[in-house]
Amino acid sequence: MLFTLGVTLYTSRVVLQVLGVEDFGIFNVAGGVVAMFSFLNYSLAGVTQRFLTFEIGKENWLRLLKVFNISVSIHLIIAGIILLLGETIGLWVVCEKLVIPAHRLPAALWVYHLAIFSAIFSIMNVPYVGVIIARERMGIFASISMIDVVFKLVIVYALTLFSFDKLQLYGILIFVSSAIIFLLYRYVSFREFEETHIKKLIWDRVLFREIASFAGWAMNGNLAVVGYTQGLNVLLNLFFGPATNAARAVAVQVQNAVNGFSSGFQTSLNPQITKNYATGELTHMHKLIFTSSKLSFFLLLVISLPLFYETPFVLGLWLGQVPDGSINFIRLTLLVGLFSTLSNPLIVAIHATGNIKRFQLWEGSILLLIVPISYFILKFGYPAESVFVVHLLIALIAQGIRIWIVGHAIAMDRIQYFKKIVLRILVVLPICAVCSFGVHCNLPEGFLRVACVGLTGMLSVVFFLYLFGLDQTEKLVVKSYMKKLTSRKK
């Protein structure tokens, strides 16, 4: 994970320097338009994994084969829809609505078309990634993810070698990388999992309707996620131009890199949450939700604390040329990411039940408010940072709704959720924040202060998490693990 974070930050720096602020912003806003039309893919990614995992938990191999087969068929249809929407409505948005300097429009269109085909490869990848995660073969997932990281290094190196238009070259290289990763996932899945051996497409109308109905409701929530993620990108472009898009892109890349520390941990637990529901072991399912939520939050907190306090120094050291607004953007996105990490276990849990209509209606409707509220906020003259504040407040409200609905759906005691997760976070978070802030205020700016703030944050999170954050059962598990480590050393 540290390697991944380092590569992400390094490649972002090189790309920003090579492309320049204007082209970097153009690349991200053009790709954002494609992502807005790819919300179907976001919806079905979780849906596919849910159905595959559920059938593996039930050990229903024939139905597992059908689920995978129909998932491939559905994603082929979605790829066609994205191509149609992207080359019509999306192309109109890029040409007529986005703020792009006239002399860079041809390069922006080049990147936009390549982004559409990169998105198609990502769409077709979903069933193969889903079966790997459902089978809990995290070693395969981690290995291909590492190859993807290496490709990023190759791409930035190539950008420094060739004199071809850098923005167009970057689009080409991202497209080639997406194609290779797709082929790798397909090859490994075909070699390892029998259910991926498709000789001809199987059509099961009943199963298709079941998956499509589930995906239809999931689409509501995922449309909201893609809508506010890319919608905010478009809003910032319309009100402030490509330079602000570059600042937001930097913030989002930092957030994505940091979130990788918790998402990897959550990904390993997600199949178990679904399988426990499939086998009726609800008590164990509740424990997994509590553990995943709490540990993911504090794992992310360890990384977020030094970045939050030392953003100006780290950003200046990392980028050299810092886009205006990046410092505040990063700090606010770190806060959003911290609290958003609590949502994933609840989403996986409600997906496991198959009854997501009420959940998606409420969650999607609330999250969709981010864009219109942000629009009016910007219209009244508030600064660009205000959209992140709106995002944070809406995200907190949405999490409260998730707890209420999911608790009822899986017979989870919501008071216990509050005691075991929310209350412990409210106790540990302020203490750790104050400890790191104290070090930040009493040392001069530099590498030493960054290291001391990071070390203080890590030690305080570990100490106070153990003291106040873990229940007795979890403390016994930690003690047992520490004894095993000690005995091995001896």
GUVEX-610947 format. One record per residue (C-alpha): x, y, z. Coordinates in steps of 0.02 Angstrom, whole numbers, padded with zeros to 5 digits, always signed. Example, Ala and Ser with C-alpha at 12.3 -4.5 7.8 and 13.67 -1.06 7.14 Angstrom:
<atoms>
+00615-00225+00390+00684-00053+00357
</atoms>
This chain:
<atoms>
+00000+00000+00000+00141+00121+00040+00216+00082-00131+00049+00114-00215+00026+00279-00122+00203+00333-00167+00182+00290-00351+00013+00378-00360+00084+00537-00285+00241+00530-00392+00149+00499-00556+00023+00637-00517+00167+00757-00491+00253+00711-00654+00091+00715-00755+00046+00887-00685+00219+00954-00724+00226+00880-00899+00049+00925-00951+00036+01090-00859-00110+01148-00752-00223+01187-00900-00204+01019-00991-00210+00923-00827-00378+01003-00789-00440+00969-00966-00394+00785-00953-00488+00763-00791-00645+00855-00842-00653+00763-01010-00633+00597-00922-00764+00652-00796-00894+00672-00933-00863+00491-00988-00879+00433-00808-01048+00518-00794-01112+00408-00935-01032+00254-00856-01142+00252-00701-01222+00090-00761-01052+00008-00740-01035+00073-00562-01206+00001-00522-01172-00172-00592-00997-00190-00519-01068-00215-00344-01219-00309-00410-01113-00436-00505-01001-00467-00355-01152-00486-00242-01236-00620-00349-01074-00716-00377-01030-00713-00192-01206-00764-00140-01206-00917-00254-01032-00967-00194-01096-00955-00015-01244-01064-00062-01128-01181-00160-01248-01174-00307-01123-01202-00449-01245-01214-00594-01327-01049-00548-01153-00973-00521-01109-01015-00702-01271-00934-00762-01243-00778-00657-01070-00751-00729-01129-00785-00906-01275-00664-00895-01162-00533-00813-01048-00538-00965-01200-00517-01080-01265-00370-00979-01096-00283-00981-01085-00302-01169-01252-00212-01182-01192-00076-01063-01032-00052-01164-01139-00019-01317-01248+00106-01222-01095+00200-01157-01022+00209-01332-01186+00280-01399-01211+00407-01259-01028+00458-01258-01019+00492-01444-01181+00592-01448-01234+00683-01288-01062+00676-01210-00978+00744-01365-01101+00888-01368-01062+00929-01185-00875+00931-01217-00888+01038-01374-01025+01158-01321-01032+01170-01132-00862+01141-01054-00739+01284-01032-00594+01226-01142-00475+01346-01232-00506+01339-01421-00326+01294-01462-00336+01138-01349-00507+01077-01405-00438+00955-01538-00324+00874-01408-00466+00870-01281-00577+00779-01407-00438+00655-01442-00424+00618-01255-00613+00610-01239-00635+00476-01373-00495+00371-01299-00573+00390-01126-00735+00315-01194-00644+00159-01255-00546+00148-01092-00714+00152-01001-00776+00010-01112-00629-00098-01060-00666-00057-00877-00848-00106-00903-00803-00274-00980-00681-00303-00837-00814-00303-00701-00871-00486-00709-00691-00548-00703-00641-00437-00556-00804-00487-00472-00770-00673-00482-00592-00651-00415-00654-00554-00264-00803-00669-00236-00682-00817-00235-00576-00719-00110-00419-00737-00216-00346-00574-00153-00171-00624-00206-00223-00619-00389-00315-00455-00363-00164-00378-00275-00041-00440-00408-00138-00365-00554-00165-00205-00454+00023-00196-00432+00049-00218-00619-00073-00075-00645+00033+00032-00528+00191-00012-00626+00103+00040-00787+00077+00212-00710+00264+00228-00688+00294+00173-00867+00167+00300-00929+00247+00448-00841+00419+00394-00901+00354+00384-01080+00281+00560-01063+00456+00628-01031+00532+00536-01180+00422+00582-01329+00391+00753-01407+00215+00706-01466+00072+00815-01395+00080+00768-01210-00107+00775-01179-00144+00661-01327-00001+00544-01282-00064+00529-01103-00237+00481-01167-00161+00348-01282-00056+00272-01144-00202+00265-01021-00305+00178-01156-00168+00048-01189-00148+00018-01002-00336-00012-00982-00335-00137-01125-00189-00236-01054-00264-00243-00879-00428-00306-00953-00338-00445-01046-00241-00493-00889-00399-00509-00783-00484-00609-00920-00336-00727-00942-00312-00760-00756-00498-00785-00725-00512-00907-00871-00362-01005-00807-00418-01012-00625-00608-01018-00623-00714-01141-00720-00869-01031-00716-00781-00905-00830-00766-01031-00973-00897-00963-01091-00917-01063-01251-01078-00975-01296-01185-00846-01208-01322-00922-01100-01487-00829-01082-01598-00855-00930-01743-00732-00934-01791-00759-00751-01614-00734-00687-01587-00586-00804-01742-00501-00735-01684-00536-00557-01512-00461-00587-01583-00317-00691-01712-00274-00557-01578-00274-00422-01463-00171-00533-01603-00049-00573-01621-00002-00391-01433-00003-00362-01421+00116-00508-01513+00250-00411-01379+00258-00277-01234+00239-00398-01304+00372-00513-01297+00487-00363-01115+00441-00325-01058+00467-00504-01171+00618-00518-01095+00712-00372-00917+00653-00410-00915+00705-00592-01055+00833-00577-00950+00935-00456-00806+00923-00580-00915+00997-00717-00985+01131-00599-00810+01186-00549-00762+01193-00732-00913+01301-00776-00887+01423-00632-00697+01427-00616-00616+01346-00771-00486+01207-00801-00363+01269-00669-00488+01231-00530-00519+01060-00608-00333+01028-00592-00338+01074-00408-00485+00958-00377-00400+00820-00477-00249+00832-00363-00361+00821-00210-00458+00672-00280-00298+00579-00324-00232+00603-00147-00399+00544-00077-00403+00391-00190-00225+00344-00143-00261+00364+00043-00427+00271+00030-00333+00123-00044-00270+00083+00131-00445+00048+00194-00527-00013+00033-00404-00158+00020-00449-00213+00196-00635-00194+00162-00625-00288-00002-00557-00440+00090-00703-00439+00212-00845-00398+00091-00869-00577+00026-00878-00642+00204-01017-00520+00247-01120-00582+00100-01082-00766+00131-01132-00753+00314-01299-00681+00264-01322-00819+00134-01295-00952+00267-01402-00864+00399-01259-00821+00518-01320-00645+00557-01228-00624+00723-01061-00655+00640-01113-00541+00497-01146-00400+00620-00974-00424+00699-00892-00415+00528-00984-00252+00490-00927-00176+00656-00747-00234+00632-00736-00178+00450-00812-00007+00487-00708+00032+00640-00539-00032+00583-00558+00044+00409-00592+00215+00486-00442+00211+00602-00327+00138+00469-00374+00286+00359-00352+00405+00506-00169+00353+00527-00132+00410+00349-00248+00561+00350-00184+00650+00506-00009+00695+00444-00075+00737+00270-00209+00850+00344-00092+00952+00453+00057+00953+00335-00037+00981+00171+00054+01144+00122+00228+01070+00148+00189+00900+00070+00100+00977-00079+00241+01101-00111+00370+00963-00098+00268+00844-00205+00209+00958-00346+00318+01111-00339+00186+01202-00442+00032+01194-00330-00137+01230-00414-00235+01366-00323-00358+01293-00198-00275+01122-00186-00231+01137-00001-00410+01167+00058-00477+01042-00070-00364+00905-00002-00405+00939+00179-00592+00935+00146-00583+00778+00037-00485+00690+00175-00628+00726+00296-00757+00666+00168-00656+00507+00138-00639+00470+00323-00826+00468+00355-00870+00392+00187-00767+00238+00227-00902+00190+00354-01031+00169+00216-00956+00020+00123-00993-00119+00251-01174-00062+00263-01193-00057+00074-01121-00232+00058-01239-00291+00196-01397-00221+00115-01343-00291-00054-01326-00462+00027-01511-00458+00073-01564-00426-00107-01697-00304-00042-01621-00136-00085-01769-00034-00150-01799+00070+00005-01613+00091+00041-01573+00152-00135-01720+00271-00142-01667+00358+00017-01478+00353-00009-01486+00404-00192-01609+00544-00163-01505+00619-00023-01338+00606-00115-01411+00681-00273-01442+00841-00174-01254+00876-00172-01247+00942-00351-01400+01058-00351-01358+01128-00179-01178+01156-00235-01241+01242-00392-01344+01367-00293-01202+01393-00169-01083+01435-00311-01215+01541-00396-01225+01649-00240-01038+01682-00252-00966+01563-00124-00789+01496-00155-00750+01330-00238-00712+01249-00069-00895+01265-00020-00945+01117-00130-00838+01003-00022-00922+01067+00136-01091+01028+00058-01027+00855+00011-00968+00820+00189-01131+00874+00271-01239+00773+00149-01125+00622+00170-01151+00626+00359-01340+00635+00339-01336+00491+00213-01237+00384+00335-01369+00408+00469-01502+00349+00345-01397+00197+00299-01378+00144+00480-01565+00157+00509-01620+00059+00355-01484-00075+00356-01507-00106+00542-01689-00148+00513-01653-00255+00358-01524-00371+00440-01590-00366+00620-01438-00268+00678-01453-00173+00842-01429+00010+00792-01391+00058+00972-01248-00067+00969-01186+00008+00805-01184+00179+00888-01094+00114+01043-00967+00004+00953-00925+00121+00809-00992+00299+00818-00962+00329+01003-00787+00253+00998-00742+00361+00847-00806+00516+00936-00693+00474+01084-00534+00422+00994-00534+00544+00846-00523+00709+00944-00386+00643+01058-00278+00585+00912-00311+00747+00817-00256+00852+00967-00098+00748+00993-00044+00771+00811-00092+00955+00812+00015+00984+00967+00169+00915+00878+00125+01015+00722+00119+01179+00821+00282+01153+00916+00403+01107+00778+00467+01208+00630+00406+01160+00457+00507+01025+00372+00536+00839+00352+00561+00815+00538+00392+00890+00580+00304+00783+00448+00386+00627+00519+00346+00674+00699+00165+00717+00660+00146+00552+00566+00227+00449+00704+00125+00537+00840-00034+00507+00742+00004+00322+00717+00052+00290+00898-00095+00388+00968-00219+00298+00854-00150+00127+00903-00144+00168+01089-00313+00253+01107-00398+00132+00987-00343-00010+01100-00388+00086+01257-00558+00155+01205-00598+00089+01031-00594-00100+01050-00716-00205+01149-00659-00347+01263-00672-00481+01128-00569-00378+01006-00438-00343+01140-00421-00531+01173-00393-00560+00987-00257-00426+00985-00173-00500+01140-00178-00674+01063-00101-00610+00902+00037-00517+00996+00078-00675+01096+00095-00774+00934+00213-00643+00862+00317-00644+01022+00329-00834+01025+00385-00838+00843+00527-00717+00879+00587-00827+01020
</atoms>
